[in-house]
Amino acid sequence: MRATILVLLAAPLLGGCVSAVKTVVTAPVKATGQVIDWTTTSQEEADRNRGRALREREEKLGKLSRERDKAAAKCRGGNTEQCRRAKILEHEIEALMAQPV
């Protein structure tokens, strides 16, 4: 009789223990899932990263092209240093275009 009463009185206290055991048991599974999620790249993330890389490349090409055009205009004005700069910039543009994205 006393044992039954003790079990009934202790039941609410054991609920916390069951919850703690559940947390301890499921923690490694959740941690493994999180690590796998961190180490893999979804298709959406890959597409977003590729788009970002393409935009950065286009921005760099645009900047180099503008600098090359300015140098070429100054070259036509007789500035030989700018002629060399225009050639260097042209080579940089070609090298950037040849690189895979």
C-alpha positions in Angstrom: 0.0 0.0 0.0 2.8 2.4 0.9 4.6 1.5 -2.2 1.6 2.4 -4.3 1.2 5.7 -2.6 4.9 6.5 -3.1 4.7 5.6 -6.8 1.7 7.8 -7.3 3.3 10.7 -5.4 6.6 10.3 -7.3 5.0 10.1 -10.7 4.9 13.9 -11.3 8.5 14.2 -10.3 9.6 11.5 -12.7 8.1 13.4 -15.7 11.0 15.7 -15.7 13.4 12.8 -15.7 11.8 11.3 -18.7 12.0 14.6 -20.5 15.7 14.9 -19.6 16.4 11.4 -20.8 14.6 12.1 -24.0 16.7 15.2 -24.6 19.9 13.4 -23.9 19.0 10.5 -26.2 17.9 12.7 -29.1 20.8 15.3 -28.8 23.4 13.3 -30.8 20.9 12.7 -33.6 20.0 16.3 -33.8 23.7 17.4 -33.7 24.6 14.9 -36.5 21.8 16.3 -38.6 22.9 19.8 -38.0 26.5 19.0 -39.0 25.3 17.3 -42.2 23.2 20.4 -43.0 26.2 22.7 -42.5 28.5 20.5 -44.7 26.2 20.1 -47.6 25.0 22.8 -50.1 21.5 22.8 -51.3 20.7 23.4 -55.0 19.2 26.8 -54.0 22.4 27.8 -52.2 24.5 26.7 -55.1 22.4 28.7 -57.5 22.6 31.8 -55.3 26.3 31.5 -54.9 26.8 31.1 -58.7 24.6 34.1 -59.4 26.6 36.1 -56.9 29.9 35.0 -58.5 28.5 36.0 -62.0 27.4 39.4 -60.8 30.8 40.1 -59.2 32.6 39.0 -62.4 30.4 41.2 -64.5 31.0 44.2 -62.2 34.8 43.6 -62.4 34.6 43.3 -66.2 32.6 46.5 -66.4 35.1 48.4 -64.2 38.1 47.1 -66.2 36.3 48.0 -69.5 35.6 51.5 -68.3 39.2 52.0 -67.2 40.4 50.6 -70.5 38.2 52.9 -72.5 39.4 55.9 -70.5 43.0 54.9 -71.0 42.4 54.3 -74.7 40.9 57.8 -75.1 43.9 59.3 -73.4 46.2 57.2 -75.6 44.5 58.7 -78.7 45.3 62.0 -77.2 49.0 61.2 -77.3 49.7 59.8 -73.8 52.0 56.8 -74.3 51.7 55.7 -70.7 48.0 55.3 -71.1 48.5 53.3 -74.3 50.5 50.7 -72.2 47.8 50.9 -69.5 45.1 50.2 -72.0 47.0 47.1 -73.3 47.5 45.8 -69.7 43.8 46.3 -69.0 42.8 44.5 -72.2 45.0 41.5 -71.1 43.3 41.6 -67.7 39.9 41.5 -69.3 40.9 38.6 -71.6 42.3 36.7 -68.6 39.1 37.3 -66.6 36.9 36.1 -69.5 39.0 33.0 -69.8 38.5 32.0 -66.2 35.7 29.6 -65.4 33.0 30.9 -63.0 
